[in-house]
Amino acid sequence: MTNSTQPSELAPSDRQFSIQLPATRRSAHRARTLATDQLHAWCLPAGTAAQIVAELAANAVLHGRVPGRDFRLTLTATPDGGLRIEVTDTRADRLPTTPRSPDDTAESGRGLLLITALATRWGVTSGPVPTKTVWAELDLTTSP
Protein backbone atom coordinates (compact mmCIF):
# COMPACT_ATOMS: atom_id res chain seq x y z
CA MET A 1 0.00 0.00 0.00
CA THR A 2 1.16 3.49 -0.76
CA ASN A 3 0.07 6.43 1.35
CA SER A 4 -0.44 9.90 -0.04
CA THR A 5 -1.07 13.04 1.90
CA GLN A 6 -2.14 15.24 -1.01
CA PRO A 7 -4.14 14.37 -4.14
CA SER A 8 -2.15 14.81 -7.31
CA GLU A 9 -2.68 17.97 -9.37
CA LEU A 10 -4.96 17.58 -12.37
CA ALA A 11 -3.68 18.67 -15.73
CA PRO A 12 -6.12 20.66 -17.90
CA SER A 13 -6.33 17.74 -20.33
CA ASP A 14 -7.37 15.20 -17.66
CA ARG A 15 -10.91 13.87 -17.85
CA GLN A 16 -12.77 13.67 -14.54
CA PHE A 17 -16.08 12.18 -13.45
CA SER A 18 -17.40 12.50 -9.91
CA ILE A 19 -20.69 11.50 -8.31
CA GLN A 20 -22.04 11.38 -4.78
CA LEU A 21 -24.11 8.30 -3.89
CA PRO A 22 -26.00 7.17 -0.79
CA ALA A 23 -24.07 4.61 1.26
CA THR A 24 -26.23 1.61 0.37
CA ARG A 25 -25.47 -1.76 -1.20
CA ARG A 26 -27.51 -0.73 -4.24
CA SER A 27 -25.32 2.36 -4.66
CA ALA A 28 -22.16 0.22 -4.58
CA HIS A 29 -23.54 -1.63 -7.61
CA ARG A 30 -24.60 1.67 -9.17
CA ALA A 31 -21.05 3.03 -8.75
CA ARG A 32 -19.69 0.12 -10.80
CA THR A 33 -22.31 0.65 -13.52
CA LEU A 34 -21.70 4.40 -13.70
CA ALA A 35 -17.92 3.90 -13.83
CA THR A 36 -18.28 1.37 -16.65
CA ASP A 37 -20.55 3.72 -18.60
CA GLN A 38 -18.17 6.66 -18.12
CA LEU A 39 -15.09 4.69 -19.16
CA HIS A 40 -16.90 3.48 -22.27
CA ALA A 41 -17.89 7.11 -23.05
CA TRP A 42 -14.17 7.99 -22.81
CA CYS A 43 -13.38 4.97 -25.07
CA LEU A 44 -11.33 3.36 -22.28
CA PRO A 45 -11.33 -0.29 -21.15
CA ALA A 46 -13.58 -0.81 -18.16
CA GLY A 47 -13.08 -4.40 -16.97
CA THR A 48 -10.34 -4.09 -14.35
CA ALA A 49 -11.40 -0.59 -13.33
CA ALA A 50 -14.99 -1.75 -12.80
CA GLN A 51 -13.81 -4.51 -10.46
CA ILE A 52 -11.77 -2.03 -8.44
CA VAL A 53 -14.67 0.44 -8.27
CA ALA A 54 -16.96 -2.36 -7.07
CA GLU A 55 -14.56 -3.33 -4.27
CA LEU A 56 -13.84 0.23 -3.14
CA ALA A 57 -17.53 1.19 -3.20
CA ALA A 58 -18.54 -1.98 -1.33
CA ASN A 59 -15.90 -1.22 1.31
CA ALA A 60 -17.18 2.36 1.64
CA VAL A 61 -20.73 1.06 2.16
CA LEU A 62 -19.72 -1.74 4.53
CA HIS A 63 -16.90 -0.17 6.53
CA GLY A 64 -17.17 3.58 5.88
CA ARG A 65 -20.88 4.09 6.28
CA VAL A 66 -22.27 6.72 8.62
CA PRO A 67 -26.09 6.89 8.64
CA GLY A 68 -27.30 9.82 6.57
CA ARG A 69 -23.95 10.41 4.87
CA ASP A 70 -23.00 9.57 1.30
CA PHE A 71 -19.84 8.38 -0.40
CA ARG A 72 -18.22 9.89 -3.47
CA LEU A 73 -16.79 8.11 -6.52
CA THR A 74 -14.27 10.02 -8.63
CA LEU A 75 -12.57 8.82 -11.82
CA THR A 76 -9.71 10.72 -13.38
CA ALA A 77 -8.30 9.63 -16.75
CA THR A 78 -5.02 11.12 -17.92
CA PRO A 79 -3.76 11.53 -21.50
CA ASP A 80 -0.91 9.08 -20.82
CA GLY A 81 -3.34 6.18 -20.27
CA GLY A 82 -3.59 6.38 -16.48
CA LEU A 83 -6.74 6.11 -14.44
CA ARG A 84 -7.18 7.13 -10.81
CA ILE A 85 -10.20 5.74 -8.96
CA GLU A 86 -11.13 7.41 -5.68
CA VAL A 87 -13.87 6.51 -3.22
CA THR A 88 -14.37 8.95 -0.36
CA ASP A 89 -16.41 8.11 2.73
CA THR A 90 -17.03 9.77 6.07
CA ARG A 91 -15.30 7.28 8.36
CA ALA A 92 -11.72 8.54 8.60
CA ASP A 93 -11.43 6.58 11.85
CA ARG A 94 -11.74 3.27 9.93
CA LEU A 95 -8.67 2.97 7.73
CA PRO A 96 -8.03 -0.09 5.58
CA THR A 97 -5.28 -2.35 6.85
CA THR A 98 -2.56 -4.20 5.00
CA PRO A 99 -4.28 -6.90 2.93
CA ARG A 100 -3.93 -10.43 4.26
CA SER A 101 -5.43 -13.72 3.23
CA PRO A 102 -8.61 -14.52 5.16
CA ASP A 103 -9.44 -17.94 6.51
CA ASP A 104 -10.52 -20.32 3.71
CA THR A 105 -14.02 -20.46 5.16
CA ALA A 106 -14.44 -16.67 5.42
CA GLU A 107 -17.15 -15.20 3.20
CA SER A 108 -15.48 -11.80 2.94
CA GLY A 109 -12.15 -10.07 3.47
CA ARG A 110 -10.58 -10.46 0.04
CA GLY A 111 -11.35 -7.03 -1.44
CA LEU A 112 -8.02 -5.34 -0.70
CA LEU A 113 -6.15 -8.43 -1.92
CA LEU A 114 -8.01 -8.07 -5.20
CA ILE A 115 -7.25 -4.35 -5.41
CA THR A 116 -3.57 -5.03 -4.67
CA ALA A 117 -3.48 -7.60 -7.47
CA LEU A 118 -5.31 -5.45 -10.04
CA ALA A 119 -4.09 -1.91 -9.39
CA THR A 120 -0.72 -0.43 -10.26
CA ARG A 121 -0.78 1.12 -6.78
CA TRP A 122 -3.31 2.06 -4.14
CA GLY A 123 -3.47 3.96 -0.89
CA VAL A 124 -5.42 6.12 1.51
CA THR A 125 -5.59 9.90 1.84
CA SER A 126 -7.06 11.37 5.02
CA GLY A 127 -9.22 14.47 5.20
CA PRO A 128 -10.78 16.82 5.22
CA VAL A 129 -12.30 15.74 8.52
CA PRO A 130 -14.29 13.48 8.79
CA THR A 131 -13.40 11.88 5.44
CA LYS A 132 -10.89 9.49 3.98
CA THR A 133 -10.30 8.60 0.35
CA VAL A 134 -9.20 5.15 -0.69
CA TRP A 135 -7.69 5.37 -4.15
CA ALA A 136 -6.26 3.04 -6.77
CA GLU A 137 -4.35 3.82 -9.95
CA LEU A 138 -4.25 1.80 -13.15
CA ASP A 139 -2.17 1.94 -16.28
CA LEU A 140 -4.86 1.39 -18.91
CA THR A 141 -2.28 0.86 -21.62
CA THR A 142 -1.52 -2.54 -20.05
CA SER A 143 -4.88 -3.36 -18.40
CA PRO A 144 -7.32 -5.73 -20.15
C-alpha positions in Angstrom: 0.0 0.0 0.0 1.2 3.5 -0.8 0.1 6.4 1.3 -0.4 9.9 0.0 -1.1 13.0 1.9 -2.1 15.2 -1.0 -4.1 14.4 -4.1 -2.2 14.8 -7.3 -2.7 18.0 -9.4 -5.0 17.6 -12.4 -3.7 18.7 -15.7 -6.1 20.7 -17.9 -6.3 17.7 -20.3 -7.4 15.2 -17.7 -10.9 13.9 -17.8 -12.8 13.7 -14.5 -16.1 12.2 -13.5 -17.4 12.5 -9.9 -20.7 11.5 -8.3 -22.0 11.4 -4.8 -24.1 8.3 -3.9 -26.0 7.2 -0.8 -24.1 4.6 1.3 -26.2 1.6 0.4 -25.5 -1.8 -1.2 -27.5 -0.7 -4.2 -25.3 2.4 -4.7 -22.2 0.2 -4.6 -23.5 -1.6 -7.6 -24.6 1.7 -9.2 -21.1 3.0 -8.7 -19.7 0.1 -10.8 -22.3 0.6 -13.5 -21.7 4.4 -13.7 -17.9 3.9 -13.8 -18.3 1.4 -16.7 -20.6 3.7 -18.6 -18.2 6.7 -18.1 -15.1 4.7 -19.2 -16.9 3.5 -22.3 -17.9 7.1 -23.0 -14.2 8.0 -22.8 -13.4 5.0 -25.1 -11.3 3.4 -22.3 -11.3 -0.3 -21.2 -13.6 -0.8 -18.2 -13.1 -4.4 -17.0 -10.3 -4.1 -14.4 -11.4 -0.6 -13.3 -15.0 -1.7 -12.8 -13.8 -4.5 -10.5 -11.8 -2.0 -8.4 -14.7 0.4 -8.3 -17.0 -2.4 -7.1 -14.6 -3.3 -4.3 -13.8 0.2 -3.1 -17.5 1.2 -3.2 -18.5 -2.0 -1.3 -15.9 -1.2 1.3 -17.2 2.4 1.6 -20.7 1.1 2.2 -19.7 -1.7 4.5 -16.9 -0.2 6.5 -17.2 3.6 5.9 -20.9 4.1 6.3 -22.3 6.7 8.6 -26.1 6.9 8.6 -27.3 9.8 6.6 -23.9 10.4 4.9 -23.0 9.6 1.3 -19.8 8.4 -0.4 -18.2 9.9 -3.5 -16.8 8.1 -6.5 -14.3 10.0 -8.6 -12.6 8.8 -11.8 -9.7 10.7 -13.4 -8.3 9.6 -16.8 -5.0 11.1 -17.9 -3.8 11.5 -21.5 -0.9 9.1 -20.8 -3.3 6.2 -20.3 -3.6 6.4 -16.5 -6.7 6.1 -14.4 -7.2 7.1 -10.8 -10.2 5.7 -9.0 -11.1 7.4 -5.7 -13.9 6.5 -3.2 -14.4 9.0 -0.4 -16.4 8.1 2.7 -17.0 9.8 6.1 -15.3 7.3 8.4 -11.7 8.5 8.6 -11.4 6.6 11.8 -11.7 3.3 9.9 -8.7 3.0 7.7 -8.0 -0.1 5.6 -5.3 -2.4 6.9 -2.6 -4.2 5.0 -4.3 -6.9 2.9 -3.9 -10.4 4.3 -5.4 -13.7 3.2 -8.6 -14.5 5.2 -9.4 -17.9 6.5 -10.5 -20.3 3.7 -14.0 -20.5 5.2 -14.4 -16.7 5.4 -17.2 -15.2 3.2 -15.5 -11.8 2.9 -12.1 -10.1 3.5 -10.6 -10.5 0.0 -11.3 -7.0 -1.4 -8.0 -5.3 -0.7 -6.1 -8.4 -1.9 -8.0 -8.1 -5.2 -7.2 -4.3 -5.4 -3.6 -5.0 -4.7 -3.5 -7.6 -7.5 -5.3 -5.4 -10.0 -4.1 -1.9 -9.4 -0.7 -0.4 -10.3 -0.8 1.1 -6.8 -3.3 2.1 -4.1 -3.5 4.0 -0.9 -5.4 6.1 1.5 -5.6 9.9 1.8 -7.1 11.4 5.0 -9.2 14.5 5.2 -10.8 16.8 5.2 -12.3 15.7 8.5 -14.3 13.5 8.8 -13.4 11.9 5.4 -10.9 9.5 4.0 -10.3 8.6 0.3 -9.2 5.1 -0.7 -7.7 5.4 -4.2 -6.3 3.0 -6.8 -4.4 3.8 -10.0 -4.3 1.8 -13.2 -2.2 1.9 -16.3 -4.9 1.4 -18.9 -2.3 0.9 -21.6 -1.5 -2.5 -20.0 -4.9 -3.4 -18.4 -7.3 -5.7 -20.1 
